[in-house]
Amino acid sequence: MFTLIRLLFLPVRVGVGTAKLGAKTGYRTGRLLGYRRIFVFGAGIGVGLLVAPVTGEQARTKLRELLDQRAGGGAAAPGDLAERVRFELSHSPRTWHLPQPVVEVVGHTAVLRGEVPHDVGRDDLERTAASVAGVTAVDNQVVVANGSGSTGTGDVG
C-alpha cells in the first residue's frame, strides 16, 4: 500500500525537484554572469530588433533563398547550370587536367561533347558533371581520341 502511494506521488516529486533545479540553475547563472550583464544583453537584443532594417519574415525569406541557391535547389537558369558544370569540371581534381568538353544543359540534363585521351577521363567527366547540384542526368557524348576505348553515349540518372 505504501509503495502504491509513493508511485502515485512520484510525478509530483519529480516536478517539484525539477522546479528546484530550475530555480537553482537560474540563480547560479545570475550569480555567475551577473544580473547587470544579463539585463544589458537582453536590452541589446531588444534594441537590435527595434532598429533592424527588415522584418523577421523578410530576413527568413532572404535566408531561405540564399540557402536554396547555395544548395542548387530551385529553378536555376540553364545558362547558370551550364556555367556551374563547366566550373566544376575545370576545378575538380579528377578533371581539371583533361581537355574540357563543350557543356550544354537541356532541362536538367548536362550534355557533354568533346574528346579525351582515355576512357577513365571520359568516365570522370561524366561523374563530375553528375555531381553538380541541379543536374539530374548526363548525356555523355565525349569521344575517346586514340580509339582505344568505347565511343558510345551513356546516361547517368
MONOR-V540027 format. One record per run of one state. SS is the DSSP state (H for helix, E for strand, L for the rest). FROM is the first residue (numbers start at 0). TO is the last residue. If there is no record, write none. Layout:
<<SS;FROM;TO> <SS;FROM;TO>>
This chain:
<<L;0;0> <H;1;32> <L;33;33> <H;34;49> <L;50;54> <H;55;70> <L;71;76> <H;77;90> <L;91;100> <E;101;105> <L;106;107> <E;108;115> <L;116;117> <H;118;129> <L;130;135> <E;136;143> <L;144;152> <E;153;155> <L;156;156>>
